[in-house]
């Protein structure tokens, strides 16, 4: 039986490269060339665990009762992704991944009606293959290999996901204060070497960590506390309220909107002011409500083995989502954030943030012409509202293509819901079905079981979590399934679990990294001497937190949360982390998905910005503080393209910092 391998990216034709050079892409070509040797590296588990593939993505393919994928179906699927077949005489594609792979009956049914679940299609497995005419090519960017089974890093990632599920309905402000068992969770996680700053966690072979894994250990904040729990890695992520102000605030007054198309209150005396606490964001003449339709508290999914197995086989259970009856609310809990990132459009949060900053009158980068101070500028010219809004959406599209290239074309990493089944199989004496991965799976479970302190065990809490069926069952639904008395299946916020594509990288996180970088470049985030501007400097009148119940916003009473203390750069970093880690709070991504993907997205945005400045006919410059704290500038000469500068480094070293070749993986 042929062993599946990661598909390879086809090489573009030389004349296409020449066209790219004509539009300015030659300015970043050296960076892409340096990265090309490292972008196709994966962690090797596909070959190491061949036959059972417990840590590889297989959702939508047929699985046996233990959740082990059919070997032939798995091999054929990856072969088809690498080289799609085209058999339709009319020119239409007819490929294996266009048709259902699982043909058997599902064990469960929808809770309403008598119809069976339909099979759920994969999310365009080859969308990352096209050569692009804007920004860096999808195949010229990459992320380092994912953590391996048996490593301290993967165990810590899964422990954090279990902790998120356990605290899914606890308000962020309560977590921050250490209430509702948040303090116990922090103490338990702190028993793992991964979360101890003075410890030396190991990889799956018992060796010291790679430089990339060491970098992933660094988070914003001094140590693991209830304030830093579940936060991101970049400056500002652990400061202030958990949720970024760009996900809660509305517009101060309509008259403050700097967009040329806005109507002024002075011309509309009967119009009431729109305050930040209403959560209504400006969208030209309309307002966008920042509140969400919350999912029902306490209702998690895929804790029943039959339901978990149906979802792995491709059952489309998305319509089973339960929503609360309390009406719209602001993002108050991890479940609320998971609800937001379940249904929002890809770049919605960043468009809202941009519109909010424009309404505040936030200054643009000093290297760009200021609208209204130059006679050559008007509301539809370069580097004003319409331009930046368009650039956000286009950058998001390029980010999606790049991450799609990584998911199935390179890494093919299993989603957390499948890793939860590994822990459950081992805990209930079924580890032998995992084949060659069984010893590492044993080590993985042992590390998870160590997450305990002062009478609290995280895995005991998960095992005792509700596991009643959420779908309709019949008399034979449980026939032939493994005993699962110690239930360690990961509680999922969505009935369908993860999307129908692999985990590494993460689409939400890559788009977050790309779009936030564009916002940092367009808006002024630092003074000329490098001092970070605050939210107050950007035009925010206050920082808001939620009253209990999530229905109302009120100004924070904490001095450390004031608008003159929190930075604009930090709140933008926090916005990216909120969106990316919000997917982890649903159970569909790992922390490393966030860490690596936002940095890949950042490079996509830098490439896009370099092209934008290279094609302008006047001198211009934008500056960015990166997610790793670098000071990066892109300078357009007006006639001779653009250049990228990184303080205390080089563009080449910065571009490949987290790739295996440079990091010594």
N, C-alpha and C positions, 0 to 999 in steps of 0.2 A: 504494500500500500504506500503510495507516495506521501511523504511527510510535507505538510503545508509550510510554506515559507512566506515571509512578508513580501507583498508585491513590490515591484520596482517602478520607479517613475520614468516614463518615456522621455527621451532627450528632445528638446525643441529644435527646430531647424535653424540653421545659421542665419538665414535671411530674416527670420523672426527676431533673432537677437539684434540684427542690424537696425530693424525698425524700433526696437526697444531703446537702442542707443540714441537714435534720432530724437526721441522724446525725453532724453535726459536720464534714462535708467543706467547709463554707463557710469554715472556718478556713484552708484552704490554697487556696481558690479564686483569690485574687489572684495567687498564684504560678503557678497553671495558666494563668490568662488571659494572663499576661506571656509564658509560654513558647509559647502556641499559635501565634503567628505565625512561629515559627522551627523548629518540629519537623518540617516537611515539606520541608526543604531537602536536596537530594542534590547530587552533584558534577557533574552534567550530562553524564556520559559516555554515558548511554543515547541522548541525542539526538546528541551529537558523533560517536559511532561507529556510528550506525544502519546496519544492513545486515550488519555482522559481529559487533558487540557483544562484543569480546574480553574486556572487563573487567566484563561483566554476567553475573549468574547465569543459567545455561541448563541445568543438570544435569537429566537425565531427559528432555530434548527430543532430537529427532534432529539429529545433526551430520554434516557431510561428513568425508572422510578426514583433512582438516587440523584437525578439531575446531571448524569454524565452524558455528554453529547455523543451522538452517533458519529463514529469516526469517518465513515465514508461521506456523510453529508457535510461534515466540517471541512474535510479536505477539498471536496468539490466546490464548496462555497468560496474558500480563499483562492482557489485556482481561478474561479470565475471573476472574482474581484480583480485579480492581477491581469487577466486577459479576457475581457467580456466577449461572448459570442454574439454574432450578428447573423441571424438566419432568415429574416423576413425579406422576401423578394421585393417588397415595396420600400425598403430602406429603413423600416422601423426596427429598433433594437428588440431582440428577444433573448434575454439573458436569464440565467438561473435565479439571480436575485430579484427578478421582476415577478416571480411566481412564488406562491406559498411553498415553503420547504417542509412544513409539518402538515401531514394529510390526515392524521388520526383524529378521533373525537376528543374534545376537551372533557375533563372530569367535572367541571363546574359550569354554571350558566349565570347569565345576568339575573339580578335580583328582581327586575321588572320584566314582565312578558315571558314568553316561552322560547324565544329565539336563542340560538346558540351564539357564543362569542365568535366573532369573525377573526381571521388571522390578521395580524398587524404587520404592515410592510416595513422593511428596513429604510433608513433615512439616507437614500441616494449614496450607495457605497463608493461611487466613483466620482463624486462631485469635487474631490480635491485634485483630480488629475489635470484639468485644463491649464494651459499656459496663459498667463494674464498679461494684459496690456496696460495695467495700472498697478503700481506698487510691486514689491518683491514677488517673485513667482512662488506659488504654493509649495513647490518641491524644493525651494532653496532656503527654507526655514525649518527649524526642528527643535525638538526638546529632548532632554536626556532620557535614558531608559527609566522605566518605572521601578519602584522598589519591588524586591522579590519576596516571595513567600518564605517565611522563616526569619526575615530580617526584623530588627527592632523598629525600623521605620514603618513597614507595612502594618505591624501589630499596633503601633501607636496611631496610625491613620484609622484603622478599624475601631480601635478603642474610642477615638474621638467621635466617630460616627455613631457608635452605640450611645455615647454620652449625649450627643445632640438629640438622638431619638428619645432618650430618657427625659431630657429637659425640654422637649419640643413645645410644651404648652406653658412653660414658665416665662413670664415677661422678662425682656432683656434687662430692665431696670432692677428686677428682683435678682436675676443672675449676677448682675454687677454688684449688688449689695450682699451677695452670699446667702440669699434666702432660698427656700424651697429646694433644699438638698444641693444647691449649686456648690456650696463649700465642701460638701462630702465628695462630690464629683471631682473637684479640683484636687483634693487630697489624694483621692484614689488614682487619678491620672498621674499625679506627681510621684507615684511609686515606680513608674516606668523610666528607664534610663534615658529614653528619648527626650523627656520633658525636664530632665535635670541638667542644668547648665554645666555642672562640674563632673558629669558622668561621661562614660565612653561607650555609647551604643555601638552595636555591631551590625554588619550586613548579614545576609543569609548564610555566608560561609564562615561566620565568626570572625571576620577580618574588620579592620577599621573602615569607617565610612568613606565614600568618595567625597570629593570637594562639593559636588552638587548636593548630595544628601546632607552634608554639614551645613550648606547654605540654607537648605529647607528648614533646619532647626531654628533659625533665627526668626523671631517674631517681634513685632513692635511691643515694647514694654520690657521691664527688667526681668520678670520671671512669670511663671504660670500662677496667676491669681484669678479671682473671680472677675476682676476688671479686664484682664487680658484673655480670658477664656474665649475660644472660638474666633479670635480676632485675626487680622491679616498680618503680613510680614513687613509692611512699609510704614514710613513715617506718618504718624497721625492715626493709624488704624486703631490703636488702643487708647486714644485720648477721647474724652467726652462720651456722649451716649453711643451705644452700639450702632444704631442706625444712622447713616449719613443724613445730614440736613437736606440733601438734595432728593431724598426719598420721602420727606414729610412736609417741608415748607411750601407755602404758596407765595403769591406775589403781594408785596406791600400795598401798593396802590397802582391803579391802572396808569396814572399819570407818570409813574416812575419808569415805565417801560420805554426803553430806548429804541425799540424797533420802529422804523419809519411808518409802518402800516398801522401802528396802534392809534386808538382814538383817545383823546385827552379828556380827563374828568371835567376840565374847565369848559369844554364844549358840550358836556353832557351832565348838567347840574343835578339831574335826578338819579344818577347812577351812584350806588353806594360803594364805598371803598372795599377792596378785596384785601384782607389781611393775611399775613403768613400763617397764622394759626388755623385758617380755614383749609389749608392744604390744596388750594386751587392754583395750579401753575398756569402761566400765560401760554397761550397757543394762538398768537395773533388776536383776532377778535373773540376767540373762544377761551375757555378755561378747562384745564385737565385736572380731574379730581385725583389726588394722591392716595386716596383711601382704596382699600382692596375688598373684594368679596371673600371673607375668610372661610377656610375649610373647617369642618366640624372638629372641635377640640376633642382629644382622646380617641379619635378614630384613626388607627394605623392599619396598614394592609400587608399582605403577603406573609402573615405569621402562621397561616395554615399551609401544610406541605403541599396539599393538592392544589391550592390556589397558587402557591409559589411555582409549582411545576408547570401549571397551565401558562403562566406568564412567561416562563422560560421557553416554552414551546411556541410562543407567539400569539397567545390569546389577547385580543384587543379589549381590555377591561377599563379603558379610560372613562367610559360613561358612568362607572360606578362611584366616581368621586362624590363624597358627601360634603355639603356646604352648610355652614351655620345659618341659623335663622335670625341672628341678632342684627343683620344689616351691615352696611359698609363700616369699615374701621381702618385706622392707621396700622402700620406694621408694628406690632407690639411684642410678638413672640417668635421663636424660630419657625413655628408652623406658619405664621403669617408671612414671614419672609419667603418660606418655601412656596406658599400660595402665590406670591407675587411673581416669582421666577418660573412658575408653572405655565403662565398664560400670557406674559407680556411679549410684545414684539422685540426683536433682537436688540435694537439700539434705543428702545423707548426711554430708558432711564437717563441716557446721556443726552438725548434730544431735550428732555425735560430739564436736565441740569443746565444745558446751554441756554435755553429760553429763560430760565430763572436768573442766571447770571446776567444775561442781556437786560432783563427787567430791573435788576439791581443797579445797572449802570457800571458793571465791573469793567475795569480798564483792560484794553487789549495789550498784548506783549509790546514792549517798547520798541522792538525791531520792526513792527508793522505800522503802517500809517494809521493814525487815529481818525475814525469816521467823523466828519463834521469839521475837521481842521485843515482839510486839503481840498482845493477846488476841483481836483480830479476825481473826487470820491462822491458817490451817492449810494442809496440804499440797495442797489443791485450790482455794485461793482465788486472788486476783489477784496477779500478779507473783511467782509461785513457779515451780518447775520445770515443771509441766504447762502453765502459761500461756505461758512463753517458748518451750517446744518447739512448741506449737501455732502461736504467732506466727511462728516460723521457717518452718514449712511453708506457711502462708498467704501470707507475704510472698514466698516463692519462687514461688508460683503467680502472683501479681500481676506479679512480675518477668518471668516467662516470657511473659505476655500482652503486656507492654509491648515486649519485644524482638522478638516476632513481628510486632508492628505496624511496627517499623522495618525488618525484613529485607526483606520483599516489598512492604509497603505504601509504603515510601519509597525505600530505598537500592538494593536489588537488586544488591549487590556480588558479583562473582565470587569464588569460593574460591581460595586460593593454588595449588591444583593446576592451575587454568586459567591462572594467570599464569605458571606454570612452562612451560606449552606455548608461550606467547608468546615467551619467551626462547629456547626450543628452535627454534621456527620461524624466527626471525630469524637465529640462529646457524648454521642450515643452509641459508640462502638462500631461505626460503619466506615472507619478510615481506610480499610483495605481497598475500597472501590476507587480510591484516589490514585492508585498505582504508585508510580515512582515518587510522587509528591507527598506520600503519607508521612515520612519522617519530618519533613518540613512543616506539614500541616499540624502534626503533634506539637512541634515547637511553637508554632503560631498560636495554638490554643493555650498552651502553657503561659505564654506572655500575656494573653488576654485575661487569663484567670488571675494574674498577679495584680490586676487593677482593683485593689481593695485596700481599705484603711479604716481603722477605728470602727469595726463592726459593719461597715458598708462594703459590699461587693458589687461592682458594676455589672458583671456577668450574671450574678444571681438576680439582680434587679431586672435584667433583660429576660432571663429565663421565666421570671414570674409575671412579665408583662402580658396583657391580654393577647390571646391567640385564637379567639373564636372566629369562625368563618365569616367573611364579609360578602361572599357570593352565594348563589344557590347551589346546594349539594343534593345528591341522590344517594341511594343505598350503597352504591359501589364506588363512590368517589374516593374512598380511602383504601380500596383494595390494592394490595401489593406494594403499598408505600412503606418506607422504612419507619421504624419506631423513632419518635422525636420527643421523648419525655423531657429532656433538658433542651428546651427550644431556644436556640441562639440565632434563628433567622433574624435578620436585621429588620426592625419595624420600619416600614416605608410610608412616607406621607402621601404618595400617589398610588392608586389601585393598580396602575399599569407598571409601577416601578420605574425603571430607567427608560430613556429613549432607546430606539432600536439601532444603536450604533455603539462602538466601544467607548471606554471611559477616557482614554489618554490620548490627546489632550481634551480640554473641555471647551465646547463652543461658547458658552456664556462667559467663561473666564477669558478666552482669547479676545472676544469682542470687547469685553470690559477693559482689558489692557490696552487695546488699540484705541478705543474711543476716548478713554480718560487721558491718554497721551495727547490726542488731538486737542482736547480741552485745555490741558496744561500748556500746550504750545500757543494756543490762540489767546488765552486770558493771562494777564500778568499775575504770576504767583510769587515773584520775588522782587525785591528792590534791586537797584544796580549793584549794591554792595553784597548781595546774596542773602539778605534777610528775608525770611518767609513772610509773605503778607498774611494777615489774619482774615477771617470771615468778615469782620467789621470793615477792614480795609476794602474788601471786595463789594461791600454794600449791604451785607446782611444786618438787619436791625437787632436780631437776638438769636439765641439758640433755643430750640424748642424740644421738649420731651412730652411723653404721653401721660395723661392722667390714667388712673386705673380703669381698665375696660377698653382702652384704645380708641375711644370715641372723640376725644378732645385733646388738643395740644395746649401747652402752657409754657411760658418762659422758664428755663431751668433756674433752679435756686442754688446750684453749685457754682462757686466762684471759678473753679477750674474748667468749667464748661462754657464760660462766657465767650461771646463772639470775638472779643479782643484777645482771647487765649488760643482758641482753635484756629489752625491755619487752613487756608484755601487748598494748598497742596495736600494737606493731610485729609481733608474731607473728600477730596477727589480720589485719593488712594483708598479711603474707606468705602466710597461708593463702589469702586471696582471690587473690593473684597466682599462687600455685602452681597452683590449680585452673584459673584463666583461661589462664595462659601454658602450662600443661600441654597444653592443646589446640593451642597453636602448636607445641609439641614433637612433636605427632603430624602437623603439617603442615596443619591444617584451619582455622586462624585467624591473623590478623595481630596485631602489637603494638597497633595503634590499636583493634582490636576489644576488647582488654583495657582499654586506657586509658579509652575513652569509655564502655564498657558498665558498668564497675564504678561509675562516677560516676552514670550513670543509675539503676542499682540502688540506690545510696545515697539518691537522692531518692525513690525508691519507698518505701524503708524509713522515711525521715523522714515522708513522708505517712501511712504506716500507723501510725507511732508517735504522730503528732499526733492521729489519730483515736482511738487507744486512750486517750490521756490526756484527750481531750476528752469521752469518754463515762464517765470514772470519777467517782465521787461524793466524792472526797477530793483534797486538794491533792497533786500529785506532780510530779516533774521528772526528766528524764534528760539526760545530757550526752554529747557525742560529739566526738572529734577526727576530722575528716573525712579522706578520702584525700588532700586537698590541704593538710592541716594547719590548717584552720579549727577554731575552738572553737564548737560549735553546741549550743544547749540548747533543749529542748522542755518547756514548762511547762504543766501542767494545773491549772486553778483549782478543779476540783471541781464548779462550777456553771455556769461561763461559757465552756466550751470550752477551747481550748489555744492557745498562742502559740509561735512559733519565733523564736529570737534567735540571731544570728551575731555573734561578737565582731569588731569593727572593720569590719563590713559590714552589709548588710541581707539579709533572707531573699530578696527579689526579685532582688537582684544575684547572690547565691550560687546561686539556683535556675537561673539562665540563663547562668552564667559560661561554659560551654563550648558554647553555642549560637551560631549564626552572627550573629544580630542584635546581640548584645552584643560578641562577639569580633571584629567587623569583618571577617567572612569575605569 
